[in-house]
Amino acid sequence: MSQRGSLLQKLDDFIRAYYLNQLINGVLRWLAVLVCSGFGFALIESVGHFGIAGRTVLFWTLLTSNSILLAIWLVAPVLKWARIGKGLSHEEASALIGRHFPEISDRLLNVLQLQQQLGVGPRSTDMSLLEASIEERTSALQPIAFKRAIDWEKSKGLLRYAVPVLVLASGLWVWSPSLVKEPASRILAHRQDFVPPPPFSFVVNDDLRVPAMQPFLLTASTAGEVIPEVVMVEVGESRYRMERVGNTFQHTFPLVRENISFRLTGGGVSSSMHDLIALPVPTLVGLEITTIPPAYTKLPSETLLDIGNLRVPEGTTVEWVVRSKDTDSLRIVAPGKPSAVLQGAAGVFTSSLRATNSGPYWLVPTNRAVGALDSLRYYLQVLVDQPPRISASERIDSAVQSVRYFNGEVSDDYGFSRLTFAYQWLAVGERPEELFVARAPDLNSVSRVPLSPPNGRSHRFFFEWSLAELGVVQGDVLEYWFEVWDNDRIHGPKMTRSTPRTFAPPSETDLREERNQANADIEEQMQQARESAAELREEMEELRRQLAEDSEIDWKDERAMEELMKKQEELRANLDELQQQNSQKDERANEFNPEEERILEKQERLQELMEQVMSEELKTMYEEMQRLMDEMDPESLEQIQEQLENMQVDQESLEKELDRALEQFKQLEYEVKMEEAIEDLKDLADKQQDLAQQTRDEDVPSDSLKAEQDTLNEAFKEIQERLDQLEKDNQELENPNATMDRAEERESIEQKMSESSDQLEQEKNKKASQQQQQASDEMQQMAEQMESMMQQQGEESLEVDMDALRALLENIIDLSFDEEGLMQALRTTSDNDPAYVLHGQTQRRLKDDARMVEDSLFELSLRIPQLAPAVNREIGLINHHMEQALGGFGDRETDLITSNQQYVMTSFNNLALMLDDALQQMQQDMAQKQPGSGNCENPGGNGKPKPAPSAGDIKKMQQSLSERLQKMKEMMGEGANAGSDGRQQRQLSKELAQMAAQQAALRQMAEKKAQEMNADGSGDGTSMSDIAKEMEEIERDLVNKEVTIETLERQQELLVRLLEAEKAEMTRGEDNKRKSTTGSQNLATAPAPLLEYLEQKAREAEWLRTIPLELQGYYRDRVNDYFNNLDDIKPAPELQPER
């Protein structure tokens, strides 16, 4: 090794020795500090007896300080000695050595610096001189021992201080270890609470044992010089003060149930925990009972824990599992089971029993130490299977009483085996013999309908029962109920029956009264709805005028609109309720007494009409109105005004539809009542004939016959009263039905019935029988004539309505063409053209014509159910837009006028399509009623035409027309004297057109009668042909409105000739009692007083033919040709019957 390397090695040895010296010094210092601080803190704790917080401070102070010193004095020197981390550098070591050896001074440092300079010099430089200098200086330093620069004596001085401290600490430890050990242990366990040594201690009973559930007296005394004033017993969180007796303290524990841990406290001293032991006694610690019900109950097995009282079904198997403590044996005493002592293992005892009787039972545990101290008493209740329970409520549909809806509930303890609905016939009404024989065995025998078996222990059931399927008729009486059986397997199934109810179909009288009441209610509601609609329209118009005057919508306007919408909603609700009531009324009326197909069809159409009274357009408008009200901004005023104007048209249409529905409702009600009266009259005729036969046979006493005859007399009077009321109702109709005065026939029948009653009283049975038979024949004839008149009336009215509808359709088409022509002409006319005024006048004329079409269409809609409800709305729109167009002529607003004219044309086209659909439907109805079609009221007819009315019937109708013509002439005279306005002129024209239509119908009858009389070639119909020609002259006068004195004289002459024709007809012995037979189309000749009815049916066609009122030449002849050919109108070719 070179001298320079040796020098560096000596420096390294010096550095290591330097740190070894520091380590020795640190160990001695740290041990001295550790022992002094540890013993010092222990002495402080032994004096202070600090709590957890104080000891924690001492602990962490001791630990932290000694840890820091350990790191500084021991850990740091060791690391630097091992050359870990930054230690003394060679230069620093040289400086330390230089300070210790003055002779070296800075030479060692200079050598190191020269060596560094030699290492960093350039290679080209000659370093020999520098190396020689280094070698020289290094050689001079070799003899010097660097380690002597370390002060080892300082470590020895520290040892002189450390050894006495260690000796003193060791002596203290040997002399009184507890003085250091106990405080040190408390400091180390600083989180643990240590109790200071008490000045005294407690002494308690030597024997802390007591039998369970017995009281125990605790006695305590103190060992020491101090006796506390108060001693407390702490049991858990509870503290009890002990009673002082002399120098002892006592406390009684009542009823010790289990071991008790306690300690005594007093004078700041607490004893250790003591245990008061409860001696074991035989006790039951657990009771497990398993009940297994019978299988039929479907109850699950149940396990009860620590519950001894039992409620179980009869037949249940009960199993006891008793867990005990300190028990050697268990005795069980139960009803129906002998007392037995049970032996168990590990304190568990078992037993079982089939429960059949109720009663208490006991569990008695025992052991060898104390025997049986106590017992447990429980109760076993056995539940006997109860009968099932049933309740059923019945709901009857107000519209269909033959269908009953039942909602019921059954319940039982455990379940059911079956559920049935049962009924029996208590009485059987009149029915055909074969049906009566089939139904008779059902009397007093119970029929059962099985229902789905109920599930569970409670079940709700629903059942619908239709009596119509049983063929129930009036006079039947049924009793019905529900039956339910439970599933008792022990005593057998038990049955329970619901409360029986009875049903009997309503009688004819009850149905009639119910229907009449319903009709009255519906009619009243329709009247109220009509008034409400009119009131709503007036309020709508008032609101529209008010909004037109306002510049903006204020709170009054808002409130008025809200009231308007509220009334509209009420009206809609009333209409919906009205529709429902009418539908229910029809269903109820047809349930036990179905109407004819013709009546049913009219009922359906009336119902459809009522359902469409309020159009969808009007509903949409109200919804739009509600939307505008909800938004309610300044721009809404104009929109609301426009909406109100549009709604007014539909509101007027609503009123018309209500009028139409009301009129058709009254007409249908009249027809139904009339048919009922006719049927009742037929039945009465049959009864009168049967009574006549009984009177002839003389098998029945006269007084009984008289009593029955008096009953028939009252029945006939009742029918006549109904017919009188029907006549009054008929006159209230807008289009009264044709009727004939039956006073003579009624008086004759009443007289014969009264005379027969008197003769029976005198026991003149033969004469009485003759009178009875004549009365029966006349009643039958009267009923057939009334029936025939209704049939012929329906057929004739259909033809007349079709003619009127065709005429109306032609006028609508003509008006549409006229409006189109006016619109085209207006488009080519400038605003300054004088023709503009003429176009306005033409529009005014077309509007007047459209208004008359509207009136005529409304009259037709009252009696033609085939017309769609929208026809009145369309004609209303036509007049509305025509009014708008007329308003534009003042300011010559051509665009506004043509726009409204376009709307008019669209509505005209829509209206024409609707009328054409209605006309086609009416043609189909007529085709179905043509002879031989098999679809008329007497199917299977032989195709023979209906006979013409008799001369007497024609005379009566002509006489009625003559009286009306006389009154009309007087009105025309008064109007000429007083001056008449346009309205009166239109009324007169209307009346004349109606009478012209009536005269045309009578002329057709006369011509048909003449054809029949001439059919055999006898020429007897010549006089009737002449009468027809005279009628044609009168008809022409009426059409031309030339009613003069000559016209009235011709009427009188015509009546005379008709009287002569009537007498001639009677002379020939013509049978006026033609009868209608089933399966034949040969209807009996009906008396034909159709004057009033045909007048109403034809007036629309004739009225329209008078538009405009001032008919001239060509148009008057066209009207006359129409009247002359009225009878020549035939059904469409496609509807003619096949041959």
Protein Blocks (a to p, Z undefined) as FASTA:
>chain_A
ZZklmmmmmmmmmmmmmmmmmmmmmmmmmmmmmmmmmmmmmmmmmmnopafklmmmmmmm
mmmmmmmmmmmmmmmmmmmmnogajdddfklmmmmmmmmmmmlmmmmmmmmmmmmmmmmp
cfkbccklmmmmmmmmmmmmmmpcfklmpcfklmmmmmmmmmmmmmmmmmmmmmmmmlmm
mmmmmmmmmmbccddddfbdcdddfblcddehiacddddddedjbdcfbdcddehjbccd
dddehjbccdddehifbdcdddddeehiacdddddddddddddfbdcddddddfklopac
dddehiabdcddehiacddddddehiabdcdddehiacdddddeehiacdddddfbgcdd
ddddddfknopabdcdddddddddddddddddddddfklmmbccdddddddfkbcfbdcd
ddddfbdcdddfklmmmmmmmgopacdddddddehjbdcddddddfklnopaehiacddd
dddddfbfknopadddddddddddddfklmmmmmmmmmmmmmmmmmmmmmmmmmmmmmmm
mmmmmmmmpmbdcfklmmmmmmmmmmmmmmmmmmmmmmmmmmmmmmmmmmmmccdfklmm
mmmmmmmmmmmmpafklmmmmmmmmmmmmnopaklmmmmmmmmmmmmmmmmmmmmmmmmm
mmmmmmmmmmmmmmmmmmmmmmmmmmmmmmmmmmmnopacfklmmmmmmmmmmmmmmmmm
mmmmmmmmmmmpmbdcddddfklmmmmmmmmmmmmmmmmmnopaklmmmmmmmmmmmmmm
mmmmmmmmmmmmmmmmmmmmmmmmmmmmmmmmmmmmmmmmmmmmmmmpcfklmklmmmmm
mmmmmmmmmmmmmmmmmmmmmmmmkbcfklmmmmmmmmmmmmmmmmmmmnopaklmmmmm
mmmmmmmmmmmmmmmmmmmmmmmmmmmmpghklpambghiehiacddddfklmmmmmmmm
mmmmmmmmmmmmmmmmnopafklmmmmmmmmmmmmmmmmmmmmmmmmmmmmmmmnonopm
mmmmmmmmmmmmmmmmmmnopacfklmmmmmmmmmmmmmmmmmmmmnopafkbccdehia
bdcdddfbfklmmmmmmmmmmmmmmpcfbdcfklmmmmmmmmmmmmmpccdfklpccZZ
